[in-house]
Amino acid sequence: MGWEGKVVVAFQLLSDGSVRDVRIVQGSGHAALDRGAIDAVRNASPFPRSPVEAEVITPVVYRLPTRCHRNSKEFRRFFR
């Protein structure tokens, strides 16, 4: 069975589309998945401009196949 988990991430979305204060609200139980969720939000920035600043809370759900073992090239490429 592969890794699975849900990470709940919160961040401030600024009016220019950038993000600030990216943090884990609820962890998955896997540090690598939690780090990956934070990196995903940061890498997706900048978002489209927003008329207001807002706190965004969103889940990031992972379902990694069995062949994606922590020592595999795929895993290391995803979680570098």
All heavy atoms as an XYZ file, in Angstrom:
633
protein
N       0.846     -1.183      0.000
C       0.000      0.000      0.000
C       0.888      1.241      0.000
O       1.898      1.299      0.674
C      -0.887     -0.009      1.238
C      -1.858      1.126      1.277
S      -3.173      0.725      2.432
C      -3.292      2.239      3.284
N       0.509      2.253     -0.750
C       1.284      3.488     -0.840
C       0.954      4.450      0.294
O       0.153      4.153      1.164
N       1.589      5.573      0.246
C       1.335      6.610      1.256
C       0.045      7.334      0.918
O      -0.222      7.651     -0.239
C       2.457      7.613      1.254
C       3.720      7.159      1.901
C       4.128      5.869      2.099
C       4.734      7.989      2.415
N       5.344      5.865      2.705
C       5.740      7.154      2.905
C       4.900      9.356      2.503
C       6.887      7.645      3.495
C       6.047      9.853      3.076
C       7.024      9.002      3.575
N      -0.731      7.612      1.939
C      -1.937      8.401      1.791
C      -2.010      9.369      2.956
O      -1.511      9.081      4.040
C      -3.188      7.525      1.802
C      -3.308      6.615      0.623
C      -4.632      5.858      0.595
O      -5.499      6.124      1.453
O      -4.777      5.011     -0.278
N      -2.635     10.485      2.734
C      -2.828     11.422      3.827
C      -3.488     12.696      3.362
O      -3.472     13.022      2.168
N      -4.085     13.365      4.317
C      -4.691     14.667      4.039
C      -4.004     15.688      4.934
O      -3.890     15.488      6.134
C      -6.188     14.649      4.329
C      -6.845     16.003      4.073
C      -8.351     15.928      4.252
C      -8.702     16.251      5.683
N     -10.144     16.428      5.888
N      -3.548     16.752      4.323
C      -2.916     17.859      5.030
C      -3.841     19.059      4.874
O      -4.261     19.365      3.763
C      -1.540     18.201      4.415
C      -0.854     19.290      5.217
C      -0.668     16.967      4.311
N      -4.157     19.715      5.972
C      -4.941     20.946      5.890
C      -3.969     22.105      6.043
O      -3.246     22.199      7.044
C      -6.049     21.001      6.956
C      -6.830     22.303      6.841
C      -6.990     19.802      6.804
N      -3.926     22.951      5.024
C      -2.990     24.075      4.966
C      -3.768     25.385      5.056
O      -4.837     25.516      4.470
C      -2.204     24.043      3.635
C      -1.203     25.171      3.561
C      -1.518     22.719      3.448
N      -3.217     26.333      5.793
C      -3.798     27.677      5.859
C      -2.729     28.677      5.445
O      -1.532     28.459      5.657
C      -4.278     27.985      7.275
N      -3.178     29.783      4.824
C      -2.243     30.839      4.446
C      -3.008     32.132      4.226
O      -4.216     32.128      4.013
C      -1.435     30.466      3.192
C      -2.264     30.154      1.974
C      -2.566     31.140      1.043
C      -2.735     28.873      1.752
C      -3.309     30.854     -0.084
C      -3.489     28.575      0.628
C      -3.779     29.565     -0.294
N      -2.279     33.219      4.295
C      -2.846     34.535      3.987
C      -2.648     34.791      2.504
O      -1.527     34.699      2.000
C      -2.144     35.633      4.791
C      -2.425     35.616      6.270
C      -3.882     35.862      6.582
O      -4.506     35.031      7.198
N      -4.428     36.965      6.161
N      -3.731     35.095      1.812
C      -3.674     35.481      0.412
C      -3.708     36.997      0.361
O      -4.674     37.619      0.813
C      -4.862     34.894     -0.361
C      -4.965     35.277     -1.834
C      -3.734     34.807     -2.606
C      -6.238     34.716     -2.436
N      -2.650     37.596     -0.137
C      -2.557     39.048     -0.205
C      -3.193     39.562     -1.487
O      -3.385     38.811     -2.447
C      -1.094     39.473     -0.110
C      -0.352     38.952      1.131
C       1.090     39.440      1.125
C      -1.060     39.349      2.406
N      -3.518     40.833     -1.513
C      -4.242     41.396     -2.658
C      -3.454     41.313     -3.962
O      -4.040     41.285     -5.040
C      -4.657     42.839     -2.369
O      -3.520     43.630     -2.105
N      -2.121     41.227     -3.888
C      -1.321     41.104     -5.112
C      -1.189     39.655     -5.586
O      -0.528     39.380     -6.579
C       0.055     41.728     -4.924
C       0.923     40.999     -3.914
O       0.448     40.030     -3.269
O       2.095     41.396     -3.761
N      -1.821     38.704     -4.862
C      -1.780     37.300     -5.240
C      -0.686     36.502     -4.560
O      -0.629     35.279     -4.697
N       0.180     37.173     -3.820
C       1.233     36.453     -3.104
C       0.660     35.854     -1.814
O      -0.445     36.190     -1.391
C       2.407     37.380     -2.796
O       2.012     38.412     -1.923
N       1.423     34.949     -1.204
C       0.985     34.305      0.030
C       1.949     34.614      1.158
O       3.136     34.884      0.941
C       0.833     32.777     -0.145
C      -0.220     32.449     -1.173
C       2.144     32.126     -0.490
N       1.412     34.559      2.360
C       2.206     34.802      3.567
C       1.712     33.841      4.641
O       0.552     33.450      4.657
C       2.019     36.249      3.994
C       2.753     36.613      5.272
C       2.597     38.064      5.645
N       1.180     38.351      5.864
C       0.650     39.560      5.797
N       1.383     40.592      5.484
N      -0.636     39.738      6.035
N       2.571     33.501      5.555
C       2.214     32.705      6.732
C       1.589     31.362      6.349
O       0.522     31.003      6.827
C       1.271     33.508      7.640
C       1.071     32.846      9.002
O       1.968     32.102      9.435
O       0.005     33.065      9.611
N       2.257     30.623      5.458
C       1.784     29.292      5.071
C       2.077     28.345      6.227
O       3.202     28.283      6.719
C       2.480     28.796      3.787
C       1.949     27.440      3.377
C       2.336     29.809      2.668
N       1.042     27.618      6.669
C       1.219     26.749      7.832
C       0.292     25.537      7.750
O      -0.708     25.560      7.054
C       0.979     27.508      9.120
C      -0.433     28.006      9.280
C      -0.573     29.073     10.362
N      -1.931     29.517     10.518
C      -2.602     30.308      9.691
N      -2.015     30.749      8.592
N      -3.848     30.649      9.925
N       0.654     24.516      8.494
C      -0.149     23.301      8.595
C      -1.166     23.479      9.723
O      -0.802     23.804     10.850
C       0.740     22.081      8.906
C       1.796     21.871      7.823
C      -0.102     20.824      9.108
C       1.258     21.552      6.466
N      -2.436     23.277      9.404
C      -3.497     23.306     10.412
C      -3.701     21.899     10.967
O      -3.895     21.709     12.159
C      -4.818     23.845      9.807
C      -5.956     23.751     10.798
C      -4.634     25.275      9.327
N      -3.649     20.912     10.061
C      -3.778     19.509     10.458
C      -2.815     18.700      9.610
O      -2.902     18.718      8.376
C      -5.209     19.026     10.233
C      -5.427     17.576     10.582
C      -6.852     17.135     10.262
O      -7.747     17.949     10.075
N      -7.063     15.840     10.185
N      -1.891     18.016     10.252
C      -0.893     17.239      9.539
C      -1.414     15.886      9.100
O      -2.436     15.398      9.583
N      -0.670     15.279      8.190
C      -1.038     13.977      7.636
C      -0.479     12.813      8.436
O      -0.892     11.674      8.243
C      -0.503     13.868      6.207
O       0.918     13.847      6.239
N       0.493     13.089      9.274
C       1.208     12.017      9.956
C       2.496     11.641      9.241
O       3.270     10.827      9.728
N       2.719     12.235      8.069
C       3.945     12.012      7.301
C       4.598     13.377      7.075
O       4.041     14.221      6.369
C       3.655     11.375      5.940
C       3.047     10.013      6.010
N       3.771      8.893      6.343
C       1.772      9.596      5.786
C       2.972      7.844      6.325
N       1.754      8.243      5.989
N       5.760     13.587      7.646
C       6.437     14.886      7.530
C       6.677     15.270      6.072
O       6.541     16.438      5.701
C       7.757     14.867      8.303
N       7.004     14.288      5.231
C       7.269     14.587      3.816
C       6.018     15.101      3.110
O       6.090     16.019      2.290
C       7.808     13.350      3.103
N       4.867     14.532      3.417
C       3.621     15.002      2.808
C       3.273     16.397      3.308
O       2.811     17.246      2.540
C       2.474     14.038      3.110
C       2.620     12.610      2.595
C       1.364     11.801      2.916
C       2.923     12.564      1.116
N       3.497     16.649      4.592
C       3.222     17.974      5.152
C       4.103     19.037      4.492
O       3.623     20.092      4.077
C       3.434     17.979      6.667
C       2.458     17.067      7.408
O       1.485     16.584      6.786
O       2.676     16.846      8.606
N       5.390     18.740      4.358
C       6.307     19.677      3.680
C       5.889     19.879      2.226
O       5.938     20.988      1.701
C       7.747     19.160      3.743
C       8.432     19.390      5.066
C       9.929     19.111      4.977
N      10.244     17.804      4.417
C      10.336     16.675      5.110
N      10.126     16.679      6.409
N      10.633     15.539      4.514
N       5.477     18.785      1.583
C       5.044     18.875      0.191
C       3.829     19.775      0.012
O       3.734     20.514     -0.976
N       2.907     19.756      0.970
C       1.714     20.613      0.898
C       2.102     22.084      1.023
O       1.591     22.937      0.292
C       0.714     20.225      1.980
N       3.009     22.382      1.943
C       3.475     23.763      2.099
C       4.192     24.213      0.828
O       3.946     25.311      0.321
C       4.388     23.897      3.327
C       3.545     23.786      4.600
C       5.167     25.210      3.308
C       4.346     23.778      5.883
N       5.049     23.358      0.296
C       5.764     23.695     -0.944
C       4.792     23.900     -2.107
O       4.999     24.789     -2.939
C       6.767     22.601     -1.308
C       7.953     22.553     -0.361
O       8.160     23.520      0.409
O       8.672     21.534     -0.379
N       3.729     23.097     -2.163
C       2.753     23.223     -3.246
C       2.080     24.594     -3.227
O       1.913     25.235     -4.268
C       1.705     22.120     -3.146
N       1.719     25.076     -2.041
C       1.091     26.399     -1.930
C       2.083     27.479     -2.342
O       1.759     28.372     -3.125
C       0.570     26.652     -0.502
C       0.156     28.106     -0.325
C      -0.586     25.723     -0.181
N       3.299     27.392     -1.829
C       4.305     28.408     -2.163
C       4.634     28.402     -3.652
O       4.795     29.463     -4.259
C       5.561     28.181     -1.330
C       5.354     28.539      0.118
C       6.636     28.409      0.904
N       6.413     28.831      2.285
C       6.993     28.274      3.335
N       7.859     27.296      3.163
N       6.732     28.711      4.544
N       4.717     27.203     -4.247
C       5.043     27.108     -5.671
C       3.892     27.552     -6.568
O       4.111     27.945     -7.711
C       5.469     25.687     -6.036
C       6.810     25.321     -5.437
O       7.625     26.178     -5.133
N       7.027     24.040     -5.241
N       2.662     27.469     -6.071
C       1.492     27.906     -6.852
C       1.353     29.424     -6.852
O       0.668     29.988     -7.699
C       0.218     27.277     -6.294
N       1.998     30.079     -5.930
C       1.947     31.537     -5.827
C       2.820     32.140     -6.919
O       3.862     31.570     -7.246
C       2.453     31.944     -4.451
O       2.513     33.334     -4.312
N       2.441     33.236     -7.521
C       1.320     34.080     -7.135
C      -0.003     33.583     -7.721
O      -0.051     33.056     -8.826
C       1.665     35.446     -7.713
C       2.495     35.139     -8.913
C       3.248     33.863     -8.576
N      -1.041     33.743     -6.947
C      -2.402     33.449     -7.370
C      -2.950     34.685     -8.090
O      -2.349     35.756     -8.036
C      -3.267     33.120     -6.151
C      -2.875     31.819     -5.492
C      -1.952     31.790     -4.454
C      -3.432     30.630     -5.918
C      -1.588     30.598     -3.853
C      -3.074     29.419     -5.318
C      -2.147     29.401     -4.290
N      -4.102     34.552     -8.745
C      -4.704     35.750     -9.339
C      -4.949     36.814     -8.274
O      -5.194     36.490     -7.109
C      -6.026     35.230     -9.913
C      -5.781     33.779    -10.156
C      -4.858     33.345     -9.046
N      -4.854     38.070     -8.672
C      -5.083     39.174     -7.728
C      -6.433     39.016     -7.054
O      -7.392     38.557     -7.651
C      -5.041     40.508     -8.448
C      -3.663     40.881     -8.918
C      -3.680     42.264     -9.569
N      -2.373     42.826     -9.606
C      -1.784     43.484     -8.597
N      -2.416     43.666     -7.476
N      -0.572     43.963     -8.740
N      -6.474     39.425     -5.798
C      -7.698     39.337     -5.004
C      -8.131     40.745     -4.612
O      -7.280     41.586     -4.306
C      -7.427     38.506     -3.746
O      -8.527     38.522     -2.888
N      -9.440     41.019     -4.605
C      -9.880     42.362     -4.206
C      -9.649     42.644     -2.720
O      -9.621     43.787     -2.298
C     -11.368     42.380     -4.548
C     -11.764     40.950     -4.604
C     -10.542     40.181     -5.015
N      -9.469     41.571     -1.936
C      -9.226     41.722     -0.499
C      -8.177     40.703     -0.066
O      -7.954     39.699     -0.735
C     -10.518     41.495      0.332
C     -11.560     42.550      0.030
C     -11.071     40.103      0.104
N      -7.570     40.969      1.072
C      -6.710     39.960      1.674
C      -7.596     38.975      2.405
O      -8.628     39.357      2.963
C      -5.709     40.610      2.631
C      -4.701     41.467      1.912
C      -3.589     41.981      2.809
O      -3.538     41.611      4.000
O      -2.760     42.754      2.305
N      -7.218     37.702      2.395
C      -8.066     36.684      3.001
C      -7.220     35.545      3.550
O      -6.127     35.283      3.055
C      -9.046     36.140      1.978
N      -7.745     34.870      4.567
C      -7.131     33.631      5.021
C      -7.784     32.495      4.248
O      -9.011     32.402      4.173
C      -7.324     33.406      6.518
C      -6.667     32.120      6.963
C      -6.759     31.873      8.456
O      -7.778     32.236      9.064
O      -5.802     31.306      8.992
N      -6.955     31.653      3.660
C      -7.430     30.506      2.903
C      -7.055     29.249      3.681
O      -5.915     29.114      4.132
C      -6.797     30.466      1.494
C      -7.227     29.223      0.735
C      -7.132     31.735      0.731
N      -8.019     28.356      3.849
C      -7.781     27.066      4.492
C      -8.239     26.008      3.507
O      -9.394     26.019      3.066
C      -8.552     26.943      5.818
C      -8.145     28.066      6.766
C      -8.298     25.567      6.453
C      -8.989     28.159      8.023
N      -7.325     25.113      3.135
C      -7.654     24.125      2.099
C      -6.993     22.778      2.394
O      -5.885     22.735      2.925
C      -7.224     24.636      0.704
O      -7.701     23.745     -0.291
C      -5.731     24.797      0.601
N      -7.664     21.690      2.036
C      -7.023     20.379      2.180
C      -6.156     20.062      0.966
O      -6.448     20.492     -0.150
C      -8.219     19.420      2.249
C      -9.275     20.096      1.454
C      -9.067     21.580      1.655
N      -5.107     19.327      1.206
C      -4.278     18.747      0.140
C      -4.294     17.251      0.397
O      -3.856     16.798      1.455
C      -2.836     19.291      0.177
C      -1.987     18.639     -0.902
C      -2.827     20.805      0.042
N      -4.836     16.484     -0.544
C      -4.994     15.043     -0.361
C      -3.980     14.312     -1.222
O      -3.846     14.591     -2.421
C      -6.431     14.606     -0.726
C      -6.585     13.094     -0.566
C      -7.444     15.343      0.146
N      -3.268     13.368     -0.601
C      -2.261     12.567     -1.290
C      -2.707     11.112     -1.336
O      -3.200     10.580     -0.341
C      -0.922     12.597     -0.531
C      -0.213     13.912     -0.560
C      -0.374     14.832      0.469
C       0.647     14.217     -1.598
C       0.303     16.037      0.451
C       1.334     15.421     -1.617
C       1.156     16.320     -0.589
O       1.826     17.512     -0.609
N      -2.501     10.489     -2.475
C      -2.640      9.042     -2.633
C      -1.490      8.596     -3.531
O      -1.617      8.602     -4.750
C      -3.985      8.680     -3.253
C      -5.114      8.873     -2.285
C      -6.412      8.271     -2.799
N      -7.461      8.495     -1.838
C      -8.227      9.595     -1.785
N      -8.043     10.568     -2.647
N      -9.158      9.718     -0.874
N      -0.387      8.242     -2.916
C       0.802      7.857     -3.672
C       0.811      6.346     -3.852
O       0.594      5.605     -2.902
C       2.069      8.307     -2.933
C       2.164      9.812     -2.678
C       3.397     10.121     -1.856
C       2.189     10.572     -3.985
N       1.056      5.855     -5.053
C       1.040      4.416     -5.303
C       2.181      3.706     -4.583
O       3.175      4.322     -4.196
C       1.198      4.308     -6.817
C       1.836      5.593     -7.220
C       1.381      6.630     -6.233
N       2.034      2.423     -4.428
C       3.026      1.599     -3.742
C       4.407      1.756     -4.351
O       5.396      1.840     -3.644
C       2.613      0.113     -3.800
O       1.323      0.002     -3.211
C       3.582     -0.754     -3.043
N       4.468      1.829     -5.671
C       5.784      1.898     -6.321
C       6.514      3.207     -6.037
O       7.675      3.360     -6.355
C       5.654      1.680     -7.809
C       4.929      2.793     -8.502
C       4.942      2.585    -10.002
N       4.410      3.769    -10.610
C       3.232      3.850    -11.200
N       2.484      2.801    -11.303
N       2.807      4.973    -11.708
N       5.829      4.165     -5.450
C       6.456      5.441     -5.117
C       7.050      5.349     -3.713
O       6.573      5.945     -2.766
C       5.430      6.576     -5.210
S       6.203      8.200     -5.128
N       8.078      4.559     -3.568
C       8.753      4.352     -2.287
C       9.682      5.521     -1.991
O      10.181      6.168     -2.904
C       9.541      3.036     -2.351
C      10.119      2.638     -1.041
N      11.381      2.996     -0.658
C       9.587      1.940     -0.021
C      11.627      2.524      0.558
N      10.552      1.880      0.963
N       9.930      5.793     -0.727
C      10.725      6.962     -0.346
C      12.135      6.944     -0.929
O      12.768      7.980     -1.036
C      10.749      7.144      1.159
C      11.752      6.330      1.886
C      11.921      6.648      3.344
N      10.893      7.512      3.851
C      10.607      7.674      5.116
N      11.269      7.012      6.018
N       9.678      8.493      5.519
N      12.641      5.796     -1.323
C      13.967      5.734     -1.927
C      13.922      5.748     -3.456
O      14.961      5.687     -4.097
C      14.712      4.483     -1.451
C      15.035      4.571      0.022
O      15.323      5.649      0.531
N      14.960      3.457      0.717
N      12.727      5.823     -4.027
C      12.616      5.813     -5.486
C      12.949      7.184     -6.071
O      12.864      8.208     -5.411
C      11.201      5.406     -5.912
O      10.295      6.440     -5.620
N      13.318      7.185     -7.349
C      13.601      8.445     -8.038
C      12.369      9.336     -8.067
O      12.472     10.546     -7.895
C      14.064      8.176     -9.473
C      15.483      7.711     -9.578
C      15.959      7.720    -11.015
C      15.288      6.617    -11.799
N      15.778      6.466    -13.164
N      11.192      8.739     -8.280
C       9.959      9.528     -8.343
C       9.706     10.255     -7.034
O       9.341     11.423     -7.016
C       8.760      8.639     -8.691
C       8.801      8.053    -10.078
C       9.602      6.757    -10.143
O      10.033      6.246     -9.085
O       9.809      6.256    -11.257
N       9.870      9.550     -5.924
C       9.635     10.148     -4.619
C      10.630     11.280     -4.368
O      10.251     12.372     -3.961
C       9.741      9.093     -3.513
C       9.411      9.618     -2.144
C       8.106      9.582     -1.686
C      10.390     10.153     -1.326
C       7.784     10.067     -0.434
C      10.078     10.645     -0.080
C       8.778     10.588      0.374
N      11.906     11.025     -4.611
C      12.926     12.057     -4.369
C      12.724     13.269     -5.258
O      12.926     14.399     -4.829
C      14.316     11.460     -4.574
C      14.721     10.504     -3.466
C      16.206     10.179     -3.498
N      16.685      9.765     -4.798
C      16.735      8.520     -5.229
N      16.317      7.536     -4.489
N      17.231      8.251     -6.423
N      12.279     13.053     -6.496
C      12.020     14.173     -7.399
C      10.838     15.012     -6.879
O      10.861     16.230     -6.913
C      11.732     13.658     -8.794
C      11.558     14.738     -9.820
C      11.354     14.167    -11.185
N      10.874     12.794    -11.063
C      10.829     11.921    -12.043
N      11.220     12.254    -13.224
N      10.383     10.710    -11.863
N       9.788     14.349     -6.378
C       8.609     15.050     -5.895
C       8.892     15.795     -4.592
O       8.437     16.901     -4.383
C       7.455     14.055     -5.693
C       6.161     14.700     -5.339
C       5.417     15.347     -6.300
C       5.689     14.654     -4.048
C       4.212     15.937     -5.991
C       4.480     15.250     -3.716
C       3.745     15.898     -4.686
N       9.676     15.185     -3.698
C       9.924     15.754     -2.380
C      11.365     16.241     -2.229
O      11.992     16.053     -1.204
C       9.610     14.749     -1.277
C       8.161     14.433     -1.176
C       7.654     13.227     -1.588
C       7.279     15.378     -0.685
C       6.314     12.947     -1.499
C       5.938     15.114     -0.587
C       5.447     13.891     -1.006
N      11.892     16.891     -3.226
C      13.269     17.377     -3.104
C      13.350     18.618     -2.267
O      12.481     19.312     -1.937
C      13.883     17.624     -4.455
C      13.064     18.505     -5.329
C      13.666     18.641     -6.680
N      12.588     19.126     -7.514
C      12.679     19.443     -8.745
N      13.815     19.326     -9.330
N      11.679     19.866     -9.433
